[in-house]
Amino acid sequence: MRLANIAAAVLALAGTASAATLTVGPNATHTTIASAEAAAVDGDTIVITKGRYYENVTVDVPNLKIVGKGAILDGNVAGTNADCLLITSAGVTVTGLSFRNGTNHIESSGGTLTLVKCTFIDSNSHTVNVTGGDGLTMTGCKFYGSGGTSLTSAGADAVVVQKCTSRATDSSAFTVANSDNSRFEGNTIIWVEDAYGVRVNPGNNAKALKNKVTGADEEGVWITGSDAEVAGNTILYVNDSFGIYVSGTSPLITKNKITDVGGGIECVGTGAEVTFNKIVDVQGYYGIDLNADGMVVRGNSAATGTSDASGFYLRSQTGTGGGTIENLKCSNFIDAGYYLESIQNVTVRNCSAVNCGSEDEWGIYVDGSDNVLEKLTVAGIDGIGIELNSGDDNVFTACSVKNLNGDGFRVDAGNNNSFTNCTAAACGSDGFDNRGTNTALTGGKYRGDSHDIVNDVGGGDTITLTGVNYLTGGDDVTSTDD
């Protein structure tokens, strides 16, 4: 038994004997990184001591660990500016190494690459360029002054970028294509010129979590693919574009803070959930622009929109409709507070618009059928409070409007729409202006400077009033309280 134990111990030692540490430095066995790489075998570690090494190194040893100890790898060799590291093997880990110059600092086609606490400065092209293989992980790396992207990857799944900083890139900070299960978390991105902060195009199950993007000419986060999650990001200063763009089925966009952007969130996708986002200072587009069936839009706020900006533009994707819109707040938009366009079978409740529509627009504009709209509140609107542009069998309950220059409520067209216990106060035109057919008002109170309630000569047909408090009816009111 004792001999057997000794034999097992010898075998164990033999199994680890091949893993060696090779040191690179002026007084070390290897004076260049390339010579250490040539001597290394699977699983070895290369430690590079302090100094600046002008080299273009090819790594074809699998599972090689490269550790920088105050070392700088400079790809500007005799003016060639080739790649610093060309990696063709899998399982390579690079830790603590700094890079300068070079076409790409790292070009990798081997797969399963890990970069930890590396620093990259002034690449002429893409800093890290991955052209094949899965399993790229970058943690705690810093990128400064890329001539292209900090990271670009095509066809590699499971790309993970976390706690990295990218500053002053000429293209996107982090971009992957044809990549599933990518994850970008806790990164800081500053001043992206002519491109995106984080871009996945396309890729399923992509996650962008708790990143901060400051300054981009395109979207701060752009994802196309199913089951995306964009959560807890802070996005500032996106010129002429949306802070977040997502296209694909079942996305979750939640708890993001977006400020000083062309638009807040743009999303196209069945089953989209857009919840608890805060959007401030929108310049020309929408706070949230959502085109989705089965939407869930909850707890979002949009404040301050200049030019032609509107708070919320929500619509059905294919006409199937369905979903819930609730607990939204919109304030101080020059254009409309809400455009609810082509919505079908949607419940809309507890939404408010304050001080919107200063260019003769609406607080809330509705177009669609078979919707339930409850407890909508509108105040301080230059135009119309709540307008049903067209659609049948919509039910409005306990909605209120006040302090408007235009009509409180208006039905432009449609059949069998009902309003129960709604109120309109201090309306500069009519309290309720009906131009639809078989419109029913039950309960509620309406006050307007022109008429409280009017069946407008522009095409209004039967309006039925039951228990309604009003003082002045227009000449064309054809039916009064039953």
C-alpha positions, -999 to 999 in steps of 0.1 A, spaced: 0 0 0 28 24 9 45 17 -25 12 25 -42 9 58 -24 44 68 -34 37 58 -70 5 80 -70 24 110 -56 51 106 -83 25 105 -110 8 136 -96 41 155 -96 48 144 -131 14 158 -142 23 193 -130 59 193 -140 51 206 -175 36 239 -162 66 263 -160 71 300 -154 92 318 -180 105 353 -171 111 381 -197 134 410 -189 168 425 -196 186 402 -172 163 372 -175 166 340 -195 144 355 -222 149 391 -232 119 392 -256 83 381 -252 85 363 -286 114 341 -274 96 331 -242 65 323 -262 85 301 -285 99 282 -255 65 278 -238 42 248 -238 5 243 -230 -3 257 -196 29 277 -190 31 312 -176 51 341 -190 60 369 -166 71 401 -183 91 424 -160 90 462 -161 101 478 -193 90 487 -228 91 459 -254 89 468 -291 75 435 -305 48 419 -327 42 386 -310 23 356 -323 8 333 -296 -1 298 -307 5 280 -273 -29 269 -258 -37 279 -222 -8 302 -220 -8 328 -192 9 361 -199 14 384 -169 27 420 -171 46 434 -141 49 471 -151 56 460 -187 45 478 -219 42 460 -252 46 485 -281 36 474 -315 55 501 -333 84 480 -344 107 498 -368 77 519 -379 56 488 -389 28 493 -363 16 457 -367 -5 439 -342 10 437 -307 -4 402 -300 -17 379 -326 -34 350 -307 -43 318 -326 -47 294 -297 -75 289 -271 -74 294 -234 -50 323 -234 -51 347 -204 -34 381 -204 -32 400 -170 -18 434 -161 0 441 -194 0 475 -210 -2 481 -248 9 510 -270 6 517 -307 1 488 -331 -26 482 -357 -46 461 -333 -33 456 -298 -47 421 -297 -60 401 -327 -75 368 -316 -90 339 -336 -83 311 -311 -112 315 -287 -116 314 -249 -95 345 -244 -94 363 -210 -80 398 -204 -77 411 -169 -66 446 -158 -48 454 -190 -43 489 -203 -45 498 -240 -34 532 -254 -35 546 -289 -42 516 -312 -43 526 -348 -73 503 -356 -95 482 -333 -79 477 -299 -91 441 -293 -103 424 -325 -118 389 -321 -125 371 -354 -134 336 -341 -139 313 -312 -162 317 -282 -157 328 -246 -140 362 -246 -139 378 -211 -125 412 -203 -124 424 -167 -111 457 -153 -93 467 -185 -88 504 -196 -89 517 -232 -77 551 -242 -76 566 -277 -86 538 -301 -84 545 -338 -114 521 -342 -133 503 -314 -121 493 -280 -135 458 -287 -149 444 -319 -160 408 -322 -177 388 -350 -191 353 -345 -179 348 -310 -206 338 -284 -204 344 -246 -185 377 -248 -183 392 -213 -170 428 -207 -172 440 -171 -158 469 -151 -139 482 -181 -133 518 -191 -133 530 -227 -124 567 -234 -121 586 -267 -127 560 -294 -131 568 -331 -157 542 -334 -179 522 -310 -166 513 -276 -177 477 -274 -194 460 -304 -202 424 -312 -219 408 -341 -236 374 -344 -230 368 -308 -254 351 -283 -252 354 -246 -230 385 -245 -229 405 -213 -217 441 -207 -218 451 -170 -204 479 -149 -184 495 -177 -177 532 -181 -177 546 -217 -167 583 -224 -168 602 -257 -175 578 -285 -171 595 -318 -195 587 -347 -207 554 -332 -222 535 -302 -214 528 -266 -224 491 -265 -236 474 -297 -248 439 -302 -260 433 -338 -274 407 -338 -273 385 -307 -298 367 -285 -298 369 -247 -276 400 -246 -273 419 -214 -263 455 -208 -263 462 -171 -252 491 -149 -230 507 -176 -224 545 -178 -221 560 -212 -212 597 -214 -210 613 -249 -219 593 -281 -229 603 -316 -251 572 -319 -271 551 -294 -255 545 -259 -268 509 -260 -279 492 -293 -291 456 -292 -309 435 -319 -319 400 -309 -344 382 -287 -345 383 -249 -323 413 -244 -320 428 -210 -310 465 -206 -311 475 -169 -296 500 -146 -276 520 -172 -269 557 -170 -267 574 -204 -257 611 -209 -253 633 -240 -262 612 -270 -263 635 -300 -293 631 -323 -300 595 -314 -317 575 -287 -300 566 -255 -312 529 -259 -323 510 -290 -336 474 -288 -351 453 -315 -363 417 -309 -388 396 -291 -393 398 -253 -368 425 -243 -366 439 -208 -356 476 -205 -357 487 -169 -344 512 -144 -322 532 -168 -315 569 -164 -312 588 -197 -304 625 -199 -298 650 -227 -304 628 -257 -321 630 -291 -345 604 -278 -348 582 -247 -357 546 -256 -366 531 -289 -378 495 -289 -394 472 -315 -405 438 -302 -434 416 -292 -437 412 -255 -415 442 -247 -413 452 -210 -402 488 -205 -404 497 -168 -392 523 -143 -369 542 -167 -362 580 -161 -357 602 -191 -349 639 -190 -342 665 -217 -352 650 -250 -343 669 -282 -364 661 -312 -376 625 -308 -396 607 -280 -389 599 -244 -400 563 -252 -408 551 -287 -423 516 -285 -437 494 -313 -449 462 -297 -477 437 -292 -482 425 -257 -464 454 -243 -458 462 -206 -450 498 -200 -449 507 -164 -435 533 -140 -416 554 -165 -411 591 -165 -402 616 -192 -395 653 -185 -386 682 -207 -387 678 -244 -376 705 -268 -383 711 -305 -407 684 -318 -401 660 -290 -430 640 -274 -431 621 -242 -444 586 -252 -451 572 -286 -466 537 -280 -482 516 -307 -491 480 -316 -466 462 -337 -488 442 -360 -523 452 -350 -527 423 -326 -521 446 -297 -527 437 -261 -507 447 -231 -506 472 -202 -496 509 -200 -496 522 -165 -482 547 -140 -464 569 -165 -455 606 -160 -448 631 -187 -441 668 -182 -429 699 -201 -428 685 -236 -433 710 -264 -451 684 -285 -477 659 -272 -474 641 -239 -486 607 -254 -493 593 -288 -511 560 -283 -514 550 -319 -530 519 -334 -533 503 -300 -558 474 -296 -570 456 -264 -546 476 -242 -553 487 -206 -540 522 -200 -542 535 -164 -528 561 -140 -509 581 -166 -504 619 -165 -494 647 -188 -485 681 -174 -475 712 -194 -472 695 -227 -483 705 -263 -472 741 -264 -472 738 -302 -510 732 -303 -508 694 -297 -523 671 -272 -519 659 -237 -529 623 -247 -537 612 -282 -554 579 -287 -560 559 -319 -573 523 -317 -602 501 -306 -613 479 -276 -590 497 -251 -597 504 -214 -584 538 -203 -586 546 -166 -575 575 -144 -557 595 -170 -549 631 -159 -539 660 -181 -532 696 -171 -516 728 -185 -520 717 -222 -519 743 -250 -541 722 -272 -565 693 -265 -565 674 -233 -574 639 -244 -583 631 -280 -597 599 -295 -587 603 -331 -605 571 -343 -614 537 -330 -644 518 -317 -655 504 -283 -630 523 -262 -639 528 -225 -626 559 -206 -632 559 -169 -623 585 -142 -602 605 -166 -597 642 -158 -584 673 -177 -580 709 -167 -564 742 -175 -563 738 -213 -564 762 -242 -583 737 -264 -610 711 -259 -609 690 -228 -620 658 -245 -625 653 -282 -638 623 -302 -628 628 -338 -642 596 -352 -653 561 -342 -683 542 -328 -696 532 -294 -670 549 -273 -679 556 -237 -668 580 -210 -677 573 -174 -672 597 -144 -647 618 -164 -642 655 -157 -631 686 -177 -624 720 -161 -611 753 -173 -610 743 -210 -604 772 -234 -628 757 -260 -653 728 -254 -653 706 -223 -663 677 -245 -664 678 -284 -680 649 -300 -675 640 -337 -681 603 -334 -711 580 -335 -730 566 -305 -707 582 -280 -719 578 -244 -711 600 -214 -721 587 -180 -716 608 -148 -688 633 -147 -686 670 -150 -676 691 -180 -668 728 -183 -656 747 -214 -654 783 -224 -673 777 -257 -695 748 -247 -695 723 -219 -706 695 -243 -711 698 -280 -719 675 -309 -696 692 -334 -708 702 -368 -677 686 -382 -695 652 -382 -707 643 -347 -737 619 -345 -756 606 -315 -742 614 -281 -760 600 -250 -757 617 -217 -766 600 -184 -762 618 -151 -738 643 -166 -731 677 -149 -729 704 -176 -743 739 -181 -740 747 -217 -748 724 -246 -740 731 -282 -767 736 -307 -761 701 -321 -764 681 -289 -791 657 -300 -796 637 -269 -797 647 -232 -799 629 -199 -822 598 -199 
